[in-house]
Amino acid sequence: MRAAEEEGVRRGCTDMTVSTYTFQAPGFYRKLGFRETGRTPGVPGGHADVSFHKTIGG
């Protein structure tokens, strides 16, 4: 993720967005400084698709 952020900054990006399922990696992204911006329920097994955002660069 660090390399992805660095490459984004190198290319002039100011924001990163990612999506993960509740059974996968929400905690991982929170630890990296991403903030949750939304959830879409209805994933089988009672899970949801979780969207995250982080400002990079600048």
Protein Blocks (a to p, Z undefined) as FASTA:
>chain_A
ZZmmmmmmmnopabdcddddfklmmmmmmmnopacfbdcehiehhiacddddddeeZZ
